[in-house]
Amino acid sequence: CSIGYRSSLVGKMLMEAGYQHVHNLEGGIFAWVNRGLPVYRHGRPTQQIHPYSPVWGFWLLRGDKTYGKAQKKAPQ
């Protein structure tokens, strides 16, 4: 989840369904990347982050914003 909202809802549903070991990345992937923490894709470090849309991408301060299945780089 980009900012952690949807994943927190899913986490709550999982806990209500009886799952006990549920964790949510507070602030989502954006907060993680903005703190300079590593991100991996297929086991390798990457700077490519999918910000969902250009509107949400406003909150991503680091990394290479990519959109779509082909992981195209966002226009500058």
C-alpha positions as CSV (number, residue, x, y, z in Angstrom):
1,C,0.0,0.0,0.0
2,S,1.4,3.4,-0.9
3,I,0.6,5.2,2.3
4,G,-0.7,2.4,4.5
5,Y,-4.4,3.1,4.6
6,R,-5.6,0.1,2.5
7,S,-3.2,-2.3,4.1
8,S,-4.3,-1.2,7.6
9,L,-7.9,-2.1,6.5
10,V,-6.9,-5.5,5.2
11,G,-4.8,-6.1,8.3
12,K,-7.8,-5.4,10.5
13,M,-10.0,-7.8,8.4
14,L,-7.3,-10.5,8.8
15,M,-7.1,-10.1,12.5
16,E,-10.9,-10.2,12.7
17,A,-10.7,-13.4,10.7
18,G,-8.5,-14.9,13.4
19,Y,-5.0,-14.3,12.0
20,Q,-2.6,-13.4,14.9
21,H,0.6,-12.4,13.2
22,V,-0.5,-9.4,11.2
23,H,1.8,-6.4,10.6
24,N,1.3,-3.2,8.7
25,L,4.0,-0.9,7.5
26,E,3.0,2.4,9.1
27,G,3.0,5.1,6.4
28,G,3.2,2.5,3.7
29,I,5.9,2.1,1.1
30,F,6.2,5.9,0.6
31,A,7.3,6.4,4.2
32,W,9.8,3.5,3.9
33,V,11.3,4.9,0.7
34,N,11.3,8.5,1.9
35,R,13.3,7.4,5.0
36,G,16.0,6.0,2.6
37,L,15.3,2.4,3.5
38,P,16.0,-0.3,0.9
39,V,13.4,-1.7,-1.5
40,Y,13.8,-4.9,-3.5
41,R,12.2,-6.3,-6.6
42,H,12.8,-9.9,-7.6
43,G,15.5,-10.2,-4.9
44,R,17.5,-7.2,-6.1
45,P,17.7,-3.6,-4.8
46,T,15.6,-1.2,-6.8
47,Q,14.8,2.5,-6.9
48,Q,11.6,1.9,-8.9
49,I,8.4,2.6,-6.8
50,H,4.9,2.5,-8.1
51,P,3.1,5.5,-6.6
52,Y,-0.4,4.4,-7.8
53,S,-1.0,7.6,-9.7
54,P,0.6,11.0,-10.2
55,V,-1.7,12.5,-7.6
56,W,-0.5,10.0,-5.0
57,G,3.1,10.2,-6.3
58,F,3.3,13.7,-4.9
59,W,4.0,12.1,-1.5
60,L,6.9,10.0,-2.8
61,L,10.0,12.1,-2.3
62,R,12.6,9.6,-3.2
63,G,13.0,6.8,-5.7
64,D,12.1,6.6,-9.3
65,K,8.3,6.8,-9.8
66,T,7.1,4.2,-12.2
67,Y,3.6,3.5,-13.6
68,G,2.1,0.6,-15.4
69,K,3.0,-3.0,-16.0
70,A,6.1,-2.1,-18.0
71,Q,7.3,-0.1,-15.1
72,K,7.9,3.0,-17.2
73,K,9.6,5.9,-15.6
74,A,7.3,8.8,-14.7
75,P,7.6,12.0,-16.8
76,Q,9.7,14.7,-15.2
